[in-house]
Amino acid sequence: MTGAGRFEAYDEHEGRDEHGGYDGPFDDDFDGDFDEESERGTEYDGQGAGSGGARPSEPGGPGGTDGGGNGGGRNPDRPPRIPMPRISVEDSGLPLPEPSGIAPAPLVLPHDVLKSLLGAWALAACSAAEAAAVEEHLGECGTCADEALRLRDAVGLLHQPESLDLDPTLRTRVLESCLERRPPAIPVPGWAAPYDAETARLDALLQDIGDAEWHAPVRLRWFERDVATSRRTTVAGVIAHLMSVDGLVAVALGLEDPLGEAEGEAPLSPAARTEAFWQASRFPPTRSVRAPWREQSHSIVRTVSFTGGGGQLTVPYGDFELPLRDAMLDRAFECWVHAHDIAEAVDYPYEPPSPRHLNRMVDLAARMLPAVLAARRRAGLASPGAARHLVTAGAPGRSLRLEIEGSGGGEWLIPLDAPGAVGSADHEVAHVALDGVEFCRLAAGHVSPAEAAAGQVGDREAIRDVLFAAASLSRM
């Protein structure tokens, strides 16, 4: 029942004593005396409370037919018991009062107090009056001005805009500092250091990513017969790919093959090993692949550290072989390239290798270019005009000067006529300039030859042959 219904249903004589007062359970202490105002009933203000005892359902009550909420029977000569809300001067339409024009008196503080406020001032934690007093004092006191400048510079160091990610060279510098104090009993060979560093950096990246990010899509990219090719996988699939191809080095060192018996009699190419590993898995790779990849990379580094120089060991790649030293450098290069692919997939910053390691990677690619040029020439992919300039092994021949700028910089003379020829400045026919990271991206198949060259002069056919040969170094 509504409030009005309850009021209307109530008998006005029921529950009252002989004086008209209530004798209900909440009226035990009421003595039944009314003053004049009480006999008239409770007065209501002009905001919708009726006077003269009007009930809410009657005219003049807050819900009655008066509708204006003006109290119905209220005596207009009496002021309202509840004052009306005040109207802001901004809403009244009247002009605003003029400012007094009297500025607050500046603070006059002793030198010791002003000096104690310098730290708060540098942090912008002073009030306006205190800041004005401090700044006026700094124009008069050279000692406090010097101290304030020092504090302000210190505050700037607390809010560095640079990334909070660790410097990629931090691990190398820490290890070098430790080894200067206590050299290792069995040091890692210098030619294996790039692989050791890049696998450690990738492992640190994998430690930071979440479970869901292991399934983030990654696209492996490379060039095949001068055509850009790609294969879609996941972050976990990339680690499985690295582990299966690193298995070529592991098998050469006498370690366990991650493929088990899937390798067969003839050694598989890196792409075939990856496909075999993916197909042998009952389920798509997950973050559980990190532990065996990590253990395998540690085993490879430990083993090459014990063997020292590596002797005459070679690592078969299916249709070609690489000496163990070059194979370790090749694996370091691919580890960095795919780690960058993973970092892009999970939106994580990733820096290039250290300049000295990048220089070795560029050097390996430059040394492989003559053999790749010859293979492309046999396959009809290189310009046929070069066949007229074949020279004997060890003799100087036409050469292209490859200039690498920036990180890993240097210059290499690439023989164009035969793999056994010697690069010669006297027989230079072309000059190509590239950034170090950009050249590695070209060799990884991540940029096309047309996009890579920053500067080129000389024989256009020779330049094209070398750039496409660099792109054909890439593989899955």
N, C-alpha and C positions, 0 to 999 in steps of 0.2 A: 504494500500500500504506500502511496506517495506521502510526502510530508503534509500536503494540503489535505489529503484524505484523512490522515490521522487527526489533524486539527478539527476537521468538520465532524468526524465521528465521535469526538470527545464530548461528553455531557458537561456543560459548563457548571452545573451544580454538583456533579459527582465528585467526591474526593475533597470538597472544601469544608472548612469549619464554619462556625457561626459568624465569623468576621469576614468571610470571603477568602481566607487564606488556604493554602494547600496543607493537608495533613497526611501527605503520602510519606513514603519511607525516606525521602531525602529532605524532610522538613522537620526533623525532630527538635531542632533548637529554635525554630521560628516562634516568636511570642504572639503573633497575630496582630501587632500594632502596625498601622499604616500611617504615613504622613500624607500631606495633601497631594504631593506629587505621585506617591504610590497609589493613592485612590484613583487618580486619573489614569494610571497605567504608565508603562514605560514609554518615554518619548524616543523617537527614532530620528536619526540625522537625515540629511537630504540625499544620501547615497543609496536610498532604496529601503530604509528602515521606517516603517510606519509609526505613527503616534496614536495616542488615545486608545491603546489596546487593540488596534486593528489586527485581525488574524491574517496570515499570509494569503488565504484564499479569498479574502474580502477586498472590496475596492479600497484603495488607499494603502494596502499592504504591498510588500515587495513584489508579489506576483499578481496583484489585483489589476483592475481595469484602468487604474490611473495611468499605468504604462510608463510614465516618466520617471518613476522611482523618486518622486519629490516629497514623499512622506504623507500624502493624502491629507490627513487632519492635523498636521503639525502647525502650531501657532507661528505665523510668519514673523511676529515681533520678538520671538525668543531666538537667540543665536544657536546654531547647531552644536550639539554636544561633542561631535567629532569634527575637527577643522577640515575644511576643504583642502585638497592637495595644492601645493604652491606651484605656480606657473613660472618656468624658467624665463629669464629676461631675453634669451635668444628666441623663444617662441612667442613672445608678446608683441613683436613688431616695433617695440620701442628702441631708440638708439642706445647702443652700449655705452657704459660709462667710460670716460676718458681715462687712460692710464695716468698714474700719478706722476710719472717721469722721474721718480726718485730711485736711482740705482742702489742696490744693496751695498753697504759699506764693505770694502775689500777686507779680507782677513789679514790681520797683522800678527804673524807668528814669529817666535824667536828662531834663531839659526839652527839650534839643535832639533827643534820640531820639524823644520823644513827639511833638514838633512835626513831625518828618519822617515819622511814621506817619499823619498826618492824612489825606493823600491816599488811602493804602491803606484806612484806616478808612471814608472816605466811599464807597469802591467795594466795601466789605464783603469786603476781601481780607486782613484781619488774622486771626491766630489768636485763639482764645477768650481766652487770657491777655493778648495784646496789646490786644485790643478792650476788655477789662475795665480794663486800665491806662490806656488813652486816655480812656475814658469817666469814670473817676474823676478824671483830670487836668482834663477839661473843666469839672467842677464847681468847680474851684479857680482856673483860669486864664481870665480873661475874654478875653484876646487870642486864645488858641487856640480858645476857644468860638466867637468871631466868625468865625475862619478856617474852622473846621469847618462852620459853618452855610453859609458861602459856597460851600465845596466840595460840600456835600451838594446845594445848589440847582443847582450846575453839573452834577452827575451826573444830576439829574432832567431836565435839558435834553437829555441824550444818549439818553434813552429816552422820546421823545414818543409818546403813544398815538394821535395823530392820523394820518390817512391820509397816505401818502407821495405821493399824486397832486398834481400842480401846481395851484396856485390858478388857477381859470378866468380871473381878472382879471389874471394875471401878464403875459400878452402885451400887454394894453392899457397896463398901467403901464410896462412896459419901452419900448414904442413912444413913449408920451408923454414919458418921460424923455429918450429919444434925440432926439425932435423938438424938445424945449425947447432942446437944444444946437445942433441943426442942422435948421431947418424944411425940409420937402420942397419941391422945385421945383414939383411938381404934387401938391398934397394931395388925399386922398380926401374927397369931399364928406361933410358930416355925415349927410345922409340915406342915404348908401351905407355908412356905417360899420357898422351892424348886420349887413348882409350880409357885409361883409369879415370881421368878427369871427367870425360863426357858421360860415362856410365854413372859416376857419382852424382853429377848434376841432374841427370834424368831421374835417378832414384830419389833425390830430394824433391823433385817436382811431383813424382808419383805419391810420395808420402803426404803431400799437402792436399791432394784432390779427394773429393768425397766418393761414396759408393756409386751414386748415380752417374757421376762424371766418367766412370770407367766405360760406360755405354754410350758416351758422346760420339757422334759420327765423325770420322776422319777420312779424308780422301788421299790415298797414296797416288802420287803423280810422277810420271817419267815420260821419256821420249822413246818411241819404238819406230825405227825406219822413218825418222823425221816427222813423225806424227805424234802429237801430244796424247798421251794415254793416262787413264786413271783407274783406280779401283777403290770402291767404298768399303770401309771397315769401321772398327771402333777403336777407342783408346786401348782396350785390352787386346784387340786384334793386332794393333801395331806392336805391342810388346811381344806377342807371340811370334810375329814376323821377325823381330830383331833376335829373339832367342833361337829361332830355327836357323837363321843365316849365321849367327855367331857360332852355331854348332859346327860349321865348317872348320873354324879355327880350333874349337874344342876337340874335334876328331883328329885333326893333325897333331895336336899335342898329346893324344892318347887318352883324352877324357871321354866321358859318356856322351853319346849322341842324344840330344833331346827328342829326335824322331824315333829312337829305338830301332826296330828292325824295318821301319818303313823306308830306310835309305836304299836298301837293295845292293846289288853288285856295283853298278856304275854310279859315280857321284852325281847327284842332282844339281841343277842350277839353283841359284837363290830363290827364284820365283817358284820353281817346282817344289823345293823344300817347304816353302811357305804354304803352298796349296795342300801339300801332303799333311802338314801339321794341322791346318784348319780342318781338313776332312776327317782326320783321325780323331778329333775331339767329338765326344758325344753331344756336348753342349757348346754354345758360343763361349769364347774365352771371357773370363771375369777377372776381378782383381786378384784372384788366387794365382794368376800367372806371374805376378810380380816376384814372389818368393823364389821360384825356380830360375827365373831370368837373373835375379840378383845373385843367387848362389853360383850360377854358371859364370857370370862376369867376374866374380871374386876368384873363382877357381882358375880362370884363364890368366888373370893378373898374377896370382900366386905361382902358377906353373911357369910362366915366362920369366918371372923373377928368379926362380930356381935354376932355370936353364941358361940364363944369362943372355948370350948373344943370339940364341935361336938356331945356330948352326946353319945347315943347308935346308932346313925345313921349308916346304912350300905348301900352299893351301890351294886345293883345286876348287874352281868356281864353275865346273861343268865344261864349258868350251875354252877356258883359259885357266892359267895358274898365276898366283902371286907369291912372292917370297913372304915368309912369316912377318917380317917387319912391315912390309907394305900392306899385307892383309890386316894387321892390327890398326894401321892408320886408316885403311878403308872402312873398317868397322867403327872407328871413332867418328869418321865423317858421317856415316849413315846414322849413327846414334844421335848426333847433333841435329841432323836434318829432320829426323822423325820426332825428336823431342820438341823441336820447334812446331811441327805439325800438331802434336798433342797440345802444346801450350796455346796455339791458336784455337783449337777446338774447345778448350775449357776457359778461354779468355784469361790467360795468364801471361805475364811478361817473361820473355826468355832472351837472354843476351847471346851474342856469338861467342865462339871459343876465344881463349886468350890469343893475342897476336902471334906468339911463337908457334902455338899449335895450329892456328889457321894457316900460317906460312907453310908448315909441313904438308897440310892437306892440299894447298894450291900446288905445291911442288910435286906431289904424287900425281895429280891430274895432268900437270904439264908434261911429266915424264911418260904418261900413258898415251898422250895425244898422237905421237908418230905412229904407234901400232894401230890405233883406232883409225887414223887416216888411211893407212894401207888397207885395212879390212874394208873400209867403206869404198875405197877405190876398186877393190876386187868385186864388191857387190854392186858396182855401178852407181853408187850414191854420191861419189866425189866427182869433181870436174875431170874429164878424161885428158885434158891438156897436160896434166902433171906427169903423165906417163912418159912424155918425151924427155924428161929431165932426170931419169933414174941415174943414181950414182952408186958406186961401190960402198960397202960398209966401211965406216971410219973416215970417209972423205967428206969434205964440206960440200953443202948443197944449198939450194934455195931455202931461205929461212923467214919465219915470221917472228917479229919481236912482240912478245906478250908482256905488257906492262901492267902490273897490279898495284893499285893505289890504296891508301888507307891501311887498315889492319891487315897484317900478313903480307905487306907489300914486297915488291921485288920485280926483277925482270928475268924472262926466260926466252931463249932463242929456240923456236920450234922448227925442226927440220921438216920440210914439206915433201921431199922427193922419195925418201925411203926410211924405214924404221931405223936402219943402222947408220944413216947419215949423221953428220955432226952439224949442229947449228953454227952458223957463221955470220958475224956482223958484216963481213965483206959481201955476202950474198943475200943480204936482207932485201926482201921485196915488198914487205907490208909491215904495218905497225898498228897494234890494237891496244887500247887502254881501257881497263875495267877496274871497278872497285872490287876489293877482295871478297866481301860477302856476296856481291852480285855475281862474281865469277863462280863461286861455290853454288849459288842458287841455279845458275845455268847448268853446271855439271850435275846437279841433282834433278834436273828436269822440271824445276819450278818456274822458270821463265823461259820464253822462247828466244832463239838466237837473234831475232830482229829487235827484241826489246833490250838485249843485254849490253851491246857495245856502246860505251860512252863516247869513244873517239876511235876513228879508224882512218888510216892513210895507206895508200899503195894498191897492190893487186887485189881487186875486188873478189876474184874467184878464190884466191888463197885465203882471204879473210872469211869468206862464206864457208869454205871447207873446214877451217879451224873452229869456227863458232858452232857449226852443226856437229863436228866431231866431239866438241866439249859437251853438247847436249846429249849425244848418244852414249856418253859415259854413264848416264843415269839408267837405273833399272828398278824394278819393284823391290 
